[in-house]
Amino acid sequence: MKREAISDVFVLNQEIHSIEHTDMFDQIRGSSIYEVIKIMDGVPLFAGEHIGRMKHSAALSGSAIPMNADEIITQIAMLVEHTQHKNINVKLVWSQSRGKDLFLTYFIRPEYPGRQAYLLGVHTILFQGERETPHMKTISSSFRERVREARKKSGAYEALLVNEVGYVTEGTRSNIFFLKEGKIYTPPAEAVLLGVTRRHVVEICETLEIEVREENLHQKELSELEGAFITGTTVDVLPIGSIDDRPIPSASEPRIQKIVACYAEGMKACVRQFKQQE
Ligand SMILES: *Cc1c(COP(=O)(O)O)cnc(C)c1O
């Protein structure tokens, strides 16, 4: 885990440490709870929603994070202040080791997809698998390794998980949306990670008067799509150019382009609102 931390400092339980002091990272267990928040212009976007979900993940694991939202946001502000990184991703990791709470806050190098990806759409693959507790955002190292191998082999940006009965449920780090017969489909909330971006995108569709249906889509139906995209904190709203060997013209689809643009506006509005409160 220490490899992914960039910048020379991190915050542990509300105190700044030098990154040389990495033994704490080694105590983080594989099943730790985490969040990734995008920092834009120094502002942690939708931080309240992310922290709410982190607390919910902890509750699902049978524990509670001993810190409130303001304290967590203060830790992020400490890092921003100390490093002057203003456009980056911050990762929050919470773990318990020998009865002690470890709450780490550090910057990671985001795998932002790049301009081309948004213009053309990204390549994705189908991957047979399910996450154990869909609503819990945990670091699951072994599962992630297997998926990473498959992604690398095929040059895919993301793997889309297919469950036992053949439904395409979610990406490994993103939520999925399909455009079919002019309507947007996304798998039901019960079976997926409740993405912050997902929630915002559903709202945007309502504003744009595009019908959204929370329904499963079977992998057999993928050839009927007019478009598809994934959502997440790192990718925002990212058109899918292909799923395995099926090309999909998502990036040139006007409704998807509108959703991409509205989400970008929403992030800017969040920054403005945060700065007005300061
Ligand atoms: C983090 C994550 C997402 C995206 O959630 P956001 O809140 O939009 O960043 C989707 N699926 C999985 C499995 C995730 O871990």
The ligand as a Tripos MOL2 file, in Angstrom:
@<TRIPOS>MOLECULE
LIG
   15    15     1     0     0
SMALL
NO_CHARGES

@<TRIPOS>ATOM
      1 C1        -15.6850    3.2660   -5.4420 C.3       1 LIG1
      2 C2        -16.4760    2.3410   -6.2470 C.ar      1 LIG1
      3 C3        -17.4200    2.8040   -7.1800 C.ar      1 LIG1
      4 C4        -17.6170    4.2530   -7.5110 C.3       1 LIG1
      5 O1        -18.1320    5.0060   -6.4480 O.3       1 LIG1
      6 P1        -17.9980    6.5880   -6.4360 P.3       1 LIG1
      7 O2        -18.5900    6.9640   -5.1360 O.co2     1 LIG1
      8 O3        -18.7900    7.0990   -7.5810 O.co2     1 LIG1
      9 O4        -16.5570    6.8950   -6.5540 O.co2     1 LIG1
     10 C5        -18.1840    1.8550   -7.8490 C.ar      1 LIG1
     11 N1        -18.0090    0.5420   -7.6580 N.ar      1 LIG1
     12 C6        -17.1040    0.0530   -6.7910 C.ar      1 LIG1
     13 C7        -16.9770   -1.4120   -6.6110 C.3       1 LIG1
     14 C8        -16.3040    0.9340   -6.0670 C.ar      1 LIG1
     15 O5        -15.3940    0.4610   -5.2120 O.3       1 LIG1
@<TRIPOS>BOND
     1     1     2 1
     2     2     3 ar
     3     2    14 ar
     4     3     4 1
     5     3    10 ar
     6     4     5 1
     7     5     6 1
     8     6     7 2
     9     6     8 1
    10     6     9 1
    11    10    11 ar
    12    11    12 ar
    13    12    13 1
    14    12    14 ar
    15    14    15 1
@<TRIPOS>SUBSTRUCTURE
     1 LIG1         1 GROUP 0 **** ****
